[in-house]
Amino acid sequence: MKKLIDFDGLFDEKLAEYIRRNPKKYTEKQWENVIPKLYRQFGDTYVAVAGATPKQYYAEMSDEELAETLERHFAEGVPVPDFLCREIETRGCSDALVRLLSSREEEILTLAVNLAGSSEKAFPAYFDLLTSDVNDDIKEAVCEQLKGGADAAKERALALYAEGKEREMMLEILSRCKQRDDRIYDLLLDAFRTGDEIPMHASYLAAYGDERALPVLLEYIDRDDINFLEFRELKYAIEALGGEYNTPRDFSADPYFQEICAQSRMPVDPDKKSDA
């Protein structure tokens, strides 16, 4: 195993020296653009302590060595260089990277999810994370990756929904499927009809894109008991599915409408009609 090298620390030292020698070469705003370019150049610069450039140093490692090195960076409190992450990313979703998805360290998990992306190889581990006790931020990140490959994740999402596990996230994933499936449509429509979160469930129907949902959405938007937020999401869903709703509605007394007006510094006119 190669030694752990703080490439970011070495770059910071070189950068400090460069700035000291060129104090007036760039404005503060210009430095913001120059520093990333210098960092990229540093990736191709020979570093004596490594016996290679930062990019070469990691390119010579096996997949398992890269994963172990990443873990050591976190364990020893050494900043993770972007060169290490980019090398892992270019290898694709390796078995070693999938192994990192079983880590209990939240920082490692978050980075591993970002590096694995929407690779189907990571999906079994992703679903394990969704049904485990990891924090909500990690679950949200995992959900985003599964949405990117929703058709491949469909069967597992349907199975977990049937088991009553993370049902809202399963619906969110299923709503991104491109291939039409009546099982998905029926679940999304049933959730919309029976659930309390009308805006969220309407957004799932809009994302799924099945125009058969239009009559139900049009029925709901015409109800007198919906609030402004529900109305707005329903109208968006209807338009996303190719429909229209142009009936004037008055939400001047609606607290959500008033709050939005206040936040946007718009005066609330009680006599004004809103068709959003």
C-alpha positions in Angstrom: 0.0 0.0 0.0 1.4 3.4 -1.0 1.8 6.1 1.7 -0.9 8.6 2.3 0.0 12.0 0.8 -1.7 15.3 1.5 -1.6 16.6 -2.1 -4.0 19.4 -1.2 -1.7 20.5 1.6 1.3 20.5 -0.8 -0.7 22.5 -3.3 -1.7 25.1 -0.7 2.0 25.5 0.1 2.9 26.1 -3.5 -0.1 28.4 -3.9 0.9 30.5 -0.9 4.4 30.9 -2.3 3.0 31.8 -5.8 0.8 34.4 -4.2 3.7 35.8 -2.2 5.8 36.2 -5.3 2.9 37.7 -7.3 0.9 39.7 -4.8 -0.5 42.2 -7.4 -0.8 39.9 -10.4 -4.5 39.3 -10.0 -7.5 40.9 -8.3 -9.3 39.0 -5.6 -12.0 38.1 -8.1 -9.5 37.0 -10.7 -7.8 34.7 -8.1 -11.1 32.8 -7.8 -10.8 31.8 -11.4 -7.0 31.3 -11.4 -6.7 29.0 -8.4 -8.8 26.1 -9.9 -6.6 26.3 -13.1 -3.5 26.1 -11.0 -4.9 23.1 -9.1 -5.5 21.3 -12.4 -2.0 22.1 -13.5 -0.7 20.8 -10.2 -2.2 17.4 -11.1 0.4 17.1 -13.9 3.3 18.4 -11.8 5.9 16.0 -10.6 5.9 15.8 -6.8 9.1 14.4 -5.3 7.6 12.9 -2.2 5.2 10.9 -4.4 7.7 10.1 -7.1 5.1 10.9 -9.6 2.5 13.5 -10.5 -0.7 13.4 -8.4 -2.7 12.0 -11.3 0.0 9.3 -12.0 0.2 8.5 -8.3 -3.5 7.4 -8.2 -3.6 6.0 -11.7 -1.0 3.4 -10.7 -3.3 2.1 -7.9 -5.7 -0.8 -8.2 -9.4 -0.3 -7.6 -9.1 -1.7 -4.1 -6.1 0.4 -3.3 -8.0 3.5 -4.4 -11.0 2.6 -2.1 -8.7 1.9 0.9 -6.8 5.1 0.3 -10.0 7.1 0.4 -11.0 5.4 3.7 -7.5 6.2 5.1 -7.9 9.9 4.2 -11.1 10.1 6.3 -9.7 7.9 9.1 -6.5 10.0 9.4 -8.1 13.4 8.9 -6.2 14.1 5.7 -8.1 16.1 3.0 -9.3 14.0 0.1 -7.7 15.4 -3.1 -9.9 15.8 -6.1 -7.3 13.8 -8.1 -8.2 10.7 -6.0 -11.9 11.2 -6.6 -11.5 11.7 -10.3 -9.4 8.5 -10.7 -12.1 6.5 -8.8 -14.8 8.1 -11.0 -13.0 7.3 -14.2 -12.8 3.6 -13.3 -16.6 3.4 -13.2 -18.5 1.7 -10.4 -16.0 -0.9 -9.4 -16.5 -3.6 -6.8 -14.3 -1.7 -4.4 -16.5 1.4 -4.8 -19.6 -0.6 -4.1 -18.0 -1.9 -1.0 -17.6 1.7 0.3 -21.4 2.0 0.1 -21.6 -0.3 3.0 -19.5 2.0 5.2 -21.0 3.4 8.3 -19.1 6.7 8.0 -21.5 9.3 6.6 -18.8 11.3 4.9 -17.5 8.3 3.0 -21.0 7.2 2.1 -21.9 10.6 0.7 -18.8 10.7 -1.4 -19.2 7.1 -2.5 -22.8 7.8 -3.7 -21.6 10.8 -5.7 -18.8 8.8 -7.3 -21.0 5.7 -8.1 -23.7 7.9 -9.6 -26.6 6.1 -11.4 -24.6 2.9 -12.1 -26.9 -0.1 -11.9 -24.1 -2.0 -10.2 -24.7 0.2 -7.2 -28.4 -0.2 -7.0 -28.6 -3.2 -4.6 -26.4 -1.2 -2.1 -28.5 1.9 -2.7 -31.7 0.2 -1.8 -30.1 -1.3 1.3 -29.2 2.3 2.3 -32.7 3.5 1.7 -34.1 0.9 4.1 -31.4 1.4 6.7 -31.0 4.0 9.5 -28.6 6.4 7.6 -29.5 10.1 7.7 -32.0 11.7 5.4 -29.4 13.6 3.4 -27.8 10.4 2.3 -31.2 8.8 1.5 -32.1 11.9 -0.6 -28.7 11.6 -2.5 -29.4 7.9 -3.1 -32.9 8.5 -4.3 -31.6 11.0 -6.8 -29.2 8.5 -8.2 -31.9 5.8 -8.4 -34.2 8.3 -10.2 -31.5 8.6 -12.8 -31.9 4.9 -13.6 -35.5 4.4 -12.6 -36.4 1.8 -15.2 -33.6 -0.5 -13.9 -34.7 0.2 -10.3 -38.4 -0.3 -11.0 -38.9 -3.9 -9.8 -37.0 -3.5 -6.5 -38.9 -0.2 -5.9 -42.2 -1.9 -6.5 -41.3 -4.7 -4.1 -40.2 -2.4 -1.3 -43.4 -0.3 -1.8 -45.5 -3.5 -1.4 -43.5 -4.2 1.8 -44.4 -0.7 3.1 -40.8 0.5 3.1 -39.9 4.1 2.3 -43.1 4.4 0.3 -42.8 8.1 -0.6 -39.2 7.6 -2.0 -40.3 4.5 -3.9 -43.1 6.5 -5.5 -40.6 9.3 -6.4 -38.3 6.8 -8.0 -41.1 5.1 -9.9 -42.4 8.4 -11.2 -39.2 8.8 -13.2 -39.6 5.6 -15.1 -39.8 6.1 -18.9 -41.3 2.7 -19.8 -45.0 2.7 -19.3 -46.3 0.2 -16.7 -49.8 0.1 -15.4 -48.6 -1.0 -12.0 -46.8 2.3 -11.6 -49.6 4.4 -12.9 -52.1 2.7 -10.6 -49.8 3.3 -7.6 -49.2 6.9 -8.4 -52.9 7.6 -9.0 -53.9 5.8 -5.8 -51.4 7.7 -3.8 -52.7 11.0 -5.2 -56.3 10.1 -4.5 -55.8 8.7 -1.0 -52.8 10.6 0.4 -52.6 13.9 2.2 -49.7 15.4 0.2 -51.6 16.5 -2.9 -48.8 18.8 -4.3 -46.1 16.1 -4.0 -48.3 13.3 -5.4 -49.5 15.6 -8.2 -45.8 16.2 -9.0 -45.2 12.5 -9.3 -48.0 12.2 -11.9 -46.6 15.1 -13.8 -43.1 13.5 -13.8 -44.5 10.2 -14.9 -46.2 11.8 -17.9 -49.3 9.6 -18.3 -52.1 11.8 -19.7 -54.7 9.4 -18.4 -54.3 11.2 -15.0 -55.7 14.5 -16.5 -59.4 13.9 -15.7 -58.6 13.2 -12.0 -56.3 16.3 -11.8 -58.9 18.5 -13.4 -61.5 17.2 -10.9 -59.3 18.0 -7.9 -58.2 21.4 -9.1 -61.9 22.5 -9.3 -62.5 21.7 -5.7 -63.2 24.6 -3.3 -61.3 23.1 -0.4 -57.8 23.1 -2.0 -55.3 25.7 -0.9 -53.1 27.9 -3.1 -50.0 25.6 -2.9 -52.2 22.6 -3.9 -53.8 24.6 -6.7 -50.4 25.7 -8.1 -49.0 22.2 -8.2 -52.1 20.8 -9.7 -52.1 23.4 -12.4 -48.5 22.7 -13.2 -49.2 18.9 -13.4 -52.2 19.5 -15.7 -50.1 21.6 -18.0 -47.2 19.2 -17.9 -49.6 16.5 -19.2 -50.8 18.7 -22.0 -54.0 20.0 -20.4 -55.3 23.4 -19.4 -57.1 25.0 -16.5 -58.1 28.6 -16.9 -61.0 29.1 -14.4 -60.4 32.2 -12.3 -59.9 31.4 -8.6 -59.7 33.7 -5.6 -57.0 32.8 -3.1 -56.7 36.2 -1.5 -57.7 34.9 1.9 -55.5 31.8 1.7 -52.6 32.0 4.2 -50.1 30.3 1.7 -51.0 32.9 -0.9 -50.6 35.7 1.5 -47.2 34.4 2.7 -45.9 34.1 -0.9 -47.1 37.6 -1.6 -45.4 38.9 1.5 -42.1 37.1 0.7 -42.1 38.6 -2.8 -43.1 42.0 -1.4 -46.3 42.0 -3.4 -49.3 43.7 -1.9 -52.2 41.4 -1.1 -55.3 42.8 -2.8 -58.4 41.0 -1.3 -60.4 41.9 -4.4 -57.8 40.5 -6.8 -58.5 37.2 -8.5 -55.7 34.8 -8.9 -55.5 32.2 -11.7 -51.8 31.5 -10.8 
